């Protein structure tokens, strides 16, 4: 798994970041990392009013940890960080 790019929002709200991730030959774009009443969750964009992608709890946890790792690196410049 690799975070391809990560964008932090300019203003407050529940969205901590939006990012692109590569998983086993699959690239997902514009995933949202959000703070919810149930803790941190990741959401893929929707299509026609329904979820386009959902994640198993284990995959969601791994994606959250990878995104938080990129945020912790503190490499945000111009509101965007690209994974090395």
C-alpha positions as CSV (number, residue, x, y, z in Angstrom):
1,X,0.0,0.0,0.0
2,X,1.2,3.5,-0.9
3,X,-0.2,6.9,-0.4
4,X,0.3,8.6,-3.8
5,X,-0.7,12.1,-2.7
6,X,-2.4,13.7,0.3
7,X,-4.3,17.0,0.5
8,X,-5.2,18.8,3.7
9,X,-8.3,20.9,3.8
10,X,-7.9,24.7,4.2
11,X,-10.7,25.0,6.7
12,X,-12.1,23.1,9.6
13,X,-14.7,20.4,9.6
14,X,-14.6,16.6,10.0
15,X,-12.4,15.9,7.0
16,X,-8.8,15.6,8.1
17,X,-7.4,14.9,4.6
18,X,-8.2,13.7,1.1
19,X,-5.7,11.4,-0.6
20,X,-5.0,8.9,-3.4
21,X,-3.9,5.4,-2.5
22,X,-2.5,2.4,-4.4
23,X,-3.5,-1.1,-3.1
24,X,-2.3,-4.3,-4.8
25,X,-2.6,-3.1,-8.4
26,X,-5.5,-0.8,-7.7
27,X,-5.4,3.0,-7.4
28,X,-8.2,4.8,-5.6
29,X,-8.5,8.6,-5.8
30,X,-10.0,11.3,-3.6
31,X,-10.4,9.1,-0.5
32,X,-11.6,11.1,2.5
33,X,-10.1,10.6,6.0
34,X,-12.8,11.9,8.4
35,X,-13.3,12.2,12.2
36,X,-16.7,10.6,13.1
37,X,-18.5,9.7,16.3
38,X,-17.1,6.2,15.8
39,X,-13.5,7.4,15.4
40,X,-11.4,7.9,12.3
41,X,-13.0,6.5,9.1
42,X,-12.1,6.5,5.4
43,X,-14.7,7.0,2.7
44,X,-14.4,6.6,-1.1
45,X,-16.2,8.9,-3.4
46,X,-19.8,8.0,-4.2
47,X,-21.4,7.3,-7.6
48,X,-25.0,7.8,-8.3
49,X,-25.7,8.3,-4.6
50,X,-24.1,5.1,-3.4
51,X,-20.7,4.1,-2.2
52,X,-18.4,3.2,-5.1
53,X,-15.9,1.4,-2.9
54,X,-16.1,0.0,0.7
55,X,-13.3,-1.4,2.8
56,X,-13.0,-4.3,5.2
57,X,-12.2,-3.1,8.8
58,X,-8.7,-4.4,8.4
59,X,-8.1,-2.6,5.1
60,X,-9.7,0.6,6.4
61,X,-7.3,0.5,9.5
62,X,-4.3,0.0,7.2
63,X,-5.3,2.9,5.0
64,X,-5.9,5.1,8.0
65,X,-2.5,4.3,9.4
66,X,-0.8,5.0,6.1
67,X,-2.6,8.3,5.7
68,X,-1.8,9.3,9.3
69,X,1.8,8.4,8.7
70,X,2.0,10.8,5.8
71,X,0.4,13.5,7.8
72,X,2.8,12.9,10.7
73,X,5.7,13.4,8.3
74,X,4.7,17.0,8.1
75,X,5.7,17.4,4.5
76,X,2.7,19.5,3.6
77,X,3.6,22.3,1.2
78,X,0.9,24.3,-0.7
79,X,-1.7,22.1,1.0
80,X,-0.4,18.9,-0.8
81,X,2.1,16.2,0.0
82,X,3.3,13.6,-2.4
83,X,4.5,10.3,-1.0
84,X,8.1,9.5,-1.7
